């Protein structure tokens, strides 16, 4: 096919590939449906790619004439290995979706079957998913999950794959956090797949929630998040749980809730096994937040490998991870410098790593923190060969 010259007007202006389902946007330009839907709905653009004009509507009109010309051209070139593109299925109308939703509402006997049909529709084009949202599918599915009956698993699966808009998620969270409470039974007792979908939905919902809802998150939420991390049901679920905690823990009360739920010890265990950059950065970010409290520091020091694994991650993951790790050590050394902790730092190589930070780190804030740690406890660590002799005299008063 590469050796055959394809007529330029058969190519999608976005992908530069032969169009399989040409559609016309509001400006009159034609694109392949898959490419323009990705441009509009996934990448959240609101302009025409070719003209740069603002699109007054995201409606897509099938270009049947062009599609037939492309099919005829494919047939003429079949001897050259060109396969005729199939006639695409038309997007499902909103009225058809409303009919299925009403049937599911009125008959529990056919509810699961209707949900399966809705899921099949969602697996089609982006236009189908937009039609589902327009028909109120998001709120309908949330209501089924709330009932926690035999159809909730199918409803949760569909709700997750719908990739609900921020506006719909805000609606779900606007009812005094009721949606978060709805997901608690699923997080506690659901299947591994349902628990994974639930934590990812919870992460998305809290991402658009009001700050007050973040600050007043209930302790039960933190308990279930920690259980998800502890059980490691999937890499995707664990990362969603970590991101959710990062969003929740800037507030002091939430840090205490996370610590009481056992987050610190679980995070250290995850860090011991973590080899993935982003996961390590998220874990260290959380530990940095939690170690800004006395209880968080006490929990980290309680773990036999806490100081060692934090120190080990310096220079081995990323600059972000190194900065967070030094931040954790700074909190320990400034606010909880027990003699046992300081001796352990010397024994497991923390002091040597901090001295190395002074020599090779580029982040000035990280260097300043490392220097202050060494300055604060230089007398205790004076026998360490790595301590710069001029540290005390060179450190600003």
C-alpha positions in Angstrom: 0.0 0.0 0.0 3.0 2.3 0.6 3.9 2.1 -3.1 0.4 3.3 -4.2 -0.3 7.0 -4.3 -3.5 7.6 -2.3 -5.5 10.7 -3.4 -4.8 13.5 -1.0 -8.4 14.2 -0.3 -8.8 10.6 0.9 -6.3 11.2 3.7 -7.3 12.5 7.1 -5.6 15.9 7.7 -4.8 14.8 11.3 -3.4 11.3 10.9 -2.5 11.5 7.2 -4.0 8.0 6.9 -6.7 6.7 4.5 -10.0 7.7 6.1 -12.3 4.8 7.1 -15.2 6.9 8.5 -15.0 10.5 7.1 -17.1 13.0 9.0 -17.7 16.7 8.6 -17.2 19.2 11.5 -19.0 22.5 12.0 -16.4 24.4 9.8 -17.1 22.1 6.8 -13.7 20.3 7.0 -13.6 16.5 6.8 -11.6 14.3 9.1 -11.6 10.6 10.0 -14.0 10.0 12.9 -11.4 8.3 15.2 -8.9 11.1 14.7 -11.2 14.1 15.2 -12.9 12.4 18.2 -9.5 12.0 19.8 -8.8 15.7 19.0 -12.1 16.9 20.5 -12.9 14.6 23.3 -9.6 13.0 24.5 -7.3 16.0 23.9 -10.0 18.5 24.9 -9.5 20.8 21.9 -12.4 23.0 20.8 -11.0 24.3 17.5 -11.0 22.9 13.9 -7.5 21.4 13.4 -7.1 22.8 9.9 -8.8 26.2 10.1 -8.1 26.9 13.8 -11.6 28.3 14.1 -13.6 27.8 17.3 -16.1 25.0 16.8 -19.6 26.1 17.7 -20.7 22.5 17.9 -19.0 19.2 18.3 -21.6 17.4 16.2 -20.0 15.2 13.5 -21.9 14.6 10.2 -21.0 11.5 8.2 -19.5 12.3 4.8 -21.2 9.5 2.9 -20.2 10.7 -0.6 -16.5 10.8 0.3 -16.7 7.4 2.1 -18.3 5.8 -1.0 -15.6 7.3 -3.2 -12.9 5.9 -0.9 -14.6 2.5 -1.0 -14.8 2.5 -4.8 -11.1 3.5 -5.0 -10.2 0.6 -2.7 -12.2 -1.8 -4.9 -10.4 -0.6 -8.1 -7.0 -1.1 -6.4 -7.9 -4.5 -4.8 -5.4 -6.2 -7.2 -2.7 -4.2 -5.5 -3.6 -5.5 -2.1 -5.9 -2.7 -1.0 -8.7 -4.0 1.1 -12.1 -2.3 0.8 -13.0 -0.4 4.0 -16.2 -1.7 5.6 -19.2 0.6 5.9 -19.0 2.0 9.5 -21.8 1.5 11.9 -23.7 4.8 12.6 -23.4 6.2 16.1 -26.1 5.2 18.5 -28.8 7.9 19.0 -29.5 9.4 22.4 -33.2 8.2 22.1 -32.0 4.5 21.9 -29.9 4.9 25.0 -32.7 6.5 26.9 -34.9 3.6 26.0 -32.3 1.1 27.4 -31.9 3.2 30.6 -35.7 3.3 31.1 -35.9 -0.4 30.6 -33.2 -1.1 33.1 -34.9 1.2 35.6 -38.3 -0.5 35.2 -37.3 -4.1 35.1 -34.8 -5.7 37.4 -35.0 -8.9 35.5 -33.5 -7.3 32.4 -31.2 -4.8 34.2 -28.0 -6.6 33.7 -28.8 -7.4 30.1 -29.5 -3.7 29.4 -26.2 -2.7 31.2 -24.3 -5.1 29.0 -25.9 -3.6 25.9 -24.9 -0.1 27.2 -21.4 -1.3 27.7 -21.3 -2.6 24.2 -22.4 0.9 23.0 -19.7 2.6 25.1 -17.0 0.4 23.4 -17.8 2.0 20.1 -17.0 5.6 19.1 -16.4 8.6 21.3 -19.7 9.9 19.9 -21.4 6.9 21.5 -19.9 7.7 24.9 -20.9 11.3 24.6 -24.5 10.2 23.8 -24.4 8.0 26.9 -23.4 11.0 29.0 -26.0 13.2 27.4 -28.7 10.6 28.2 -27.8 10.8 31.9 -26.0 7.4 32.0 -23.5 8.6 34.6 -26.1 9.4 37.3 -28.1 6.3 36.4 -25.1 4.1 36.9 -24.2 5.8 40.2 -27.7 5.1 41.5 -27.3 1.4 40.7 -24.0 1.2 42.5 -25.6 2.9 45.5 -28.1 0.1 45.8 -25.3 -2.4 45.9 -27.4 -5.1 44.3 -26.3 -7.8 41.9 -26.0 -5.3 39.0 -23.5 -3.0 40.7 -20.5 -4.8 39.3 -21.6 -4.3 35.7 -22.7 -0.7 36.5 -19.3 0.1 38.0 -17.4 -1.4 35.1 -19.4 0.7 32.6 -19.1 3.9 34.7 -15.3 3.5 34.8 -15.0 2.9 31.0 -17.3 5.9 30.2 -14.5 8.2 31.4 -17.1 10.7 32.8 -16.5 14.4 32.2 -15.4 16.7 35.0 -18.9 18.2 35.0 -20.5 14.8 35.6 -18.0 13.9 38.3 -18.7 17.2 40.1 -22.4 16.4 40.0 -21.7 13.1 41.7 -19.6 14.7 44.4 -22.0 17.6 45.0 -24.3 15.6 47.2 -22.3 15.9 50.4 -19.8 13.2 49.4 -22.5 10.6 49.0 -20.8 9.1 45.9 -17.6 8.4 47.9 -19.7 6.6 50.5 -21.4 4.7 47.8 -18.1 3.2 46.7 -17.0 2.1 50.3 -18.8 -1.3 50.2 -17.2 -2.0 46.8 -13.8 -1.1 48.1 -14.3 -3.4 51.2 -16.0 -6.4 49.7 -15.9 -6.2 45.9 -14.0 -8.4 43.5 -10.4 -7.3 42.7 -11.6 -5.8 39.4 -14.5 -3.9 41.1 -12.2 -2.6 43.8 -9.7 -1.4 41.1 -12.5 0.4 39.2 -13.8 1.9 42.5 -10.5 3.3 43.6 -9.8 4.8 40.2 -13.3 6.3 40.1 -12.7 7.7 43.6 -9.4 9.3 42.5 -11.1 10.9 39.5 -14.0 12.2 41.6 -11.8 13.7 44.3 -9.7 15.4 41.7 -12.6 17.7 40.8 -14.1 17.9 44.3 -14.3 21.1 46.3 -11.4 21.7 48.8 -13.9 21.4 51.7 -14.8 17.8 50.5 -11.1 17.0 50.4 -10.4 18.4 53.9 -13.4 16.6 55.4 -12.8 13.1 53.9 -13.9 10.4 56.3 -11.4 8.1 58.1 -13.0 5.1 56.4 -11.8 6.4 53.0 -8.2 6.3 54.2 -8.6 2.9 55.6 -9.8 1.5 52.3 -7.1 3.3 50.3 -4.4 1.8 52.5 -6.0 -1.7 52.1 -5.9 -1.2 48.3 -2.2 -0.4 48.5 -1.5 -3.3 50.9 -3.3 -5.8 48.7 -1.6 -4.6 45.5 -4.6 -5.8 43.4 -3.1 -4.1 40.3 -0.4 -1.6 39.4 -3.1 0.8 38.0 -5.1 0.6 41.2 -2.1 1.2 43.4 -1.1 4.2 41.4 -4.6 5.6 41.6 -4.6 5.1 45.4 -1.2 6.8 45.7 -2.4 9.8 43.6 -5.6 10.0 45.7 -3.6 10.2 48.9 -1.3 12.9 47.5 -4.4 14.9 46.8 -5.8 14.3 50.3 -2.8 14.7 52.4 -1.8 18.4 52.1 -4.3 19.0 54.9 -3.0 18.2 58.4 -6.1 16.4 59.6 -6.0 14.1 56.6 -2.4 13.3 57.4 -3.4 12.0 60.8 -6.2 10.0 59.3 -3.7 8.4 56.8 -1.2 7.6 59.5 -3.9 6.1 61.8 -4.9 3.9 58.8 -1.4 2.5 58.7 -0.2 4.4 55.6 3.4 5.0 56.6 4.4 1.3 57.2 2.6 0.2 54.0 4.3 2.9 52.0 7.7 1.9 53.2 7.0 -1.7 52.2 5.9 -0.6 48.8 9.0 1.6 48.5 11.2 -1.5 49.3 9.8 -3.3 46.3 9.3 -0.3 43.9 11.4 0.0 40.8 9.1 2.2 38.8 10.0 5.9 38.8 6.6 7.5 39.1 5.4 5.1 41.8 8.6 5.8 43.8 8.1 9.6 43.4 4.5 9.3 44.7 5.5 7.2 47.7 8.3 9.6 48.7 6.0 12.6 48.2 3.5 11.0 50.6 6.1 10.1 53.2 7.4 13.6 53.0 3.9 14.9 53.8 3.3 12.4 56.6 6.7 13.0 58.2 5.7 16.6 58.8 3.8 15.3 61.7 5.2 13.8 64.9 3.2 10.6 64.5 4.3 10.2 60.9 8.0 10.4 61.9 7.5 8.0 64.7 5.9 5.5 62.3 8.8 5.8 59.9 11.4 5.3 62.6 9.5 2.3 63.9 10.1 0.4 60.6 13.5 -1.2 60.6 14.2 -0.3 57.0 12.6 3.1 56.9 15.6 5.4 57.0 17.7 3.0 54.9 15.2 2.8 52.0 14.5 6.5 51.9 18.3 7.2 51.8 18.8 4.6 49.1 16.3 6.3 46.7 18.5 9.5 46.6 20.1 9.7 43.1 18.5 6.4 42.1 15.1 7.5 40.9 14.9 11.1 39.8 15.6 14.6 41.1 12.1 14.9 42.4 12.5 11.7 44.4 15.9 12.8 45.7 14.4 16.1 46.9 11.5 14.3 48.6 13.8 11.8 50.3 16.1 14.6 51.7 12.9 16.3 52.8 11.9 13.2 54.9 15.4 13.0 56.4 15.3 16.8 57.2 12.0 16.4 59.1 13.4 13.5 61.1 16.7 15.2 61.9 15.2 18.6 62.8 12.1 17.5 64.8 12.7 13.9 65.9 16.5 13.5 66.2 16.6 10.6 68.7 20.1 9.3 69.5 19.0 5.9 68.1 17.9 7.5 64.8 21.1 9.5 64.5 23.3 6.4 65.1 21.2 4.4 62.6 21.7 7.1 60.0 25.5 6.8 60.4 25.3 3.0 60.3 23.1 2.6 57.2 24.9 5.2 55.1 22.4 8.1 55.4 25.2 10.5 56.5 27.4 9.5 53.6 24.6 10.0 51.1 23.8 13.5 52.5 27.5 14.4 52.0 27.2 13.2 48.4 24.2 15.5 47.9 26.4 18.5 48.7 28.9 17.5 46.0 26.6 16.5 43.1 23.1 17.8 43.6 21.8 20.7 41.5 18.7 21.6 43.4 19.7 24.4 45.8 16.8 23.7 48.2 17.9 20.1 48.5 21.5 21.1 49.1 20.5 23.6 51.7 18.4 20.9 53.6 21.2 18.4 53.4 23.7 21.0 54.7 21.5 21.9 57.6 21.0 18.3 58.6 24.8 17.7 58.6 25.4 21.0 60.5 22.8 20.2 63.2 24.4 16.8 64.0 28.0 17.2 62.9 29.2 16.7 66.5 27.5 13.4 66.8 28.7 12.3 63.3 32.2 13.9 63.6 34.0 10.6 63.4 32.5 9.9 60.0 35.2 10.4 57.3 32.7 11.9 54.9 31.8 15.0 57.0 33.5 18.1 55.4 36.0 19.5 58.0 35.0 23.1 57.1 31.3 22.4 57.5 30.9 24.2 60.8 32.9 27.2 59.9 31.4 27.6 56.4 27.7 27.2 57.5 26.0 30.6 57.8 25.0 31.7 61.3 
